Amino acid sequence: MNKYIMGVDCGFVAMGVVILQNGKIVDACSVMTEPEKKKRKIRKSDDDAARCEKLATGLNRIIQIYHPCVMFVELPSAGAKSARAAHSMGMSKGIIASVATLLNVPTSYYLPHDSKEATCGAKDASKEAVEAVVRKQFPDTKWPETKGEAEHCFDAAAVLIAAQSDPLYKMAIAND
């Protein structure tokens, strides 16, 4: 059977997405956004709305292609360094939850330390350590070429490793 499982690294600038099929990652990509140039004098709220639309549309497009039976999402922790960062995290969380709900994709959420502990055995593991474990677990994966995009895909893959004991994950791979 061709069941797909989706891993997502929640973010406002970059949302990393990986698609798992039969234990192999068949797609790794990121939906990227950038703020508008200040020269255009666009209001911040309008810019946020445009970026939310881009993230929602990108996530929707990927779901429409693969029709994942379940999605596992690494949510940013509440430790934002500024009000703006907290605002951006909230928008990206809302996008993922809304798109998943509207498209009837069962979803389970994890914190970054869950992914780090599952991949490296330490809640404070470095991004480089997580990347090394993910590359080892999924050696045939074609990762995005730019560091920023790839970094988010590694986090999306790490959440899939963390989710392996999740009842939703076990249900998704049953009868595969």
C-alpha positions in Angstrom: 0.0 0.0 0.0 1.2 3.5 -0.7 0.5 5.2 2.6 2.3 8.5 3.2 3.2 9.9 6.5 4.1 13.6 6.7 6.6 15.3 9.0 6.5 19.1 9.4 8.8 21.6 11.1 6.6 24.5 12.0 8.0 27.9 11.1 7.0 31.3 9.7 10.0 32.0 7.6 10.5 28.3 6.6 8.2 25.3 7.1 10.1 22.1 6.5 8.2 19.1 5.1 9.1 15.5 4.6 7.0 12.7 3.2 7.7 9.2 4.4 6.6 6.1 2.5 7.6 2.5 3.5 10.2 3.8 5.9 11.9 6.0 3.3 11.7 9.8 2.7 10.3 10.3 -0.8 10.2 14.1 -0.7 11.9 16.8 1.4 11.1 20.4 0.8 10.4 23.7 2.6 7.8 26.3 2.1 9.6 29.6 2.4 8.4 33.2 3.0 10.2 36.5 3.2 8.9 39.8 4.4 8.2 42.4 1.7 10.8 45.0 1.0 10.2 48.0 3.3 10.5 50.4 0.3 6.9 49.4 -0.8 5.6 50.7 2.5 3.3 47.7 2.9 1.6 47.4 6.3 3.0 44.6 8.6 -0.4 43.1 9.0 -0.9 42.9 5.2 2.6 41.3 4.8 1.8 38.8 7.6 -1.5 37.9 5.8 0.3 37.3 2.5 3.0 35.2 4.2 0.3 33.1 6.0 -1.5 32.6 2.7 1.8 31.4 1.1 2.4 28.9 3.9 -1.1 27.6 3.9 -1.2 27.3 0.1 2.2 25.5 0.1 1.2 23.1 2.9 -2.2 22.4 1.2 -0.5 21.8 -2.2 1.8 19.1 -0.6 -1.1 17.5 1.2 -3.1 17.4 -2.0 -0.2 15.7 -3.9 0.5 13.0 -1.3 -2.7 12.7 0.8 -0.9 11.7 3.9 -2.8 9.4 6.3 -1.3 11.3 9.3 0.9 14.3 10.0 3.5 14.8 12.8 4.5 18.4 13.6 7.4 19.8 15.5 6.0 23.0 17.1 8.3 25.7 18.3 8.6 25.9 22.1 7.1 28.9 23.9 10.6 30.4 24.4 10.4 33.1 21.8 13.0 35.8 22.2 10.6 38.7 21.2 7.0 39.5 20.9 7.4 39.4 17.1 8.9 35.9 17.2 6.0 34.7 19.5 3.5 36.3 17.1 5.1 34.5 14.1 5.2 31.2 15.9 1.5 31.6 16.7 0.6 32.3 13.1 2.5 29.2 11.8 0.9 27.0 14.4 -2.5 28.2 13.5 -1.8 27.6 9.8 -0.8 24.0 10.3 -3.6 23.2 12.7 -6.2 24.8 10.4 -5.0 23.2 7.2 -4.8 19.8 8.8 -8.3 20.1 10.3 -9.8 21.3 7.0 -8.2 18.5 5.0 -9.0 15.9 7.7 -5.4 14.8 8.3 -5.0 13.4 11.8 -2.1 15.3 13.5 0.1 14.8 16.5 2.4 17.6 17.9 5.9 17.4 19.4 8.3 19.9 20.9 11.8 20.3 19.6 13.3 18.6 22.7 11.2 15.5 21.9 12.8 15.2 18.5 16.3 15.9 19.8 15.9 13.3 22.6 14.5 10.7 20.2 17.3 11.2 17.6 20.3 12.0 19.8 19.3 10.9 23.3 19.7 14.5 24.7 17.0 17.2 24.9 19.7 19.8 24.2 21.3 18.1 21.2 22.7 20.5 18.5 21.2 20.9 15.1 24.3 19.3 13.6 23.9 16.2 15.8 20.2 15.9 14.8 21.2 16.3 11.1 23.8 13.5 11.4 21.3 11.1 12.9 18.7 11.9 10.3 21.1 11.6 7.4 22.2 8.2 8.8 18.6 7.0 9.2 17.5 8.2 5.8 20.7 7.8 3.7 19.0 7.8 0.2 17.1 11.1 0.7 17.6 14.0 -1.6 17.8 16.9 0.8 17.3 20.5 -0.4 20.6 22.1 -1.4 20.3 25.4 0.6 21.3 25.1 4.2 18.2 27.0 5.5 15.8 24.8 3.7 17.6 21.5 4.5 17.8 22.5 8.2 14.0 22.6 8.5 13.7 19.3 6.6 16.0 17.6 9.0 13.8 18.8 11.9 10.7 17.5 10.1 12.4 14.1 9.7 13.5 14.2 13.3 9.9 14.5 14.4 9.1 11.4 12.4 11.7 9.5 14.4 10.2 10.9 17.6 6.8 9.8 16.5 7.6 6.2 16.0 6.1 5.2 19.4 3.0 7.4 18.8 -0.3 5.4 18.4 -1.1 7.4 15.3 2.2 6.4 13.7 1.7 2.7 14.6 -1.7 2.8 13.1 -0.4 4.5 9.9 2.2 1.8 9.3 -0.1 -1.1 10.2 -0.9 -3.3 7.2 1.7 -1.5 5.1 
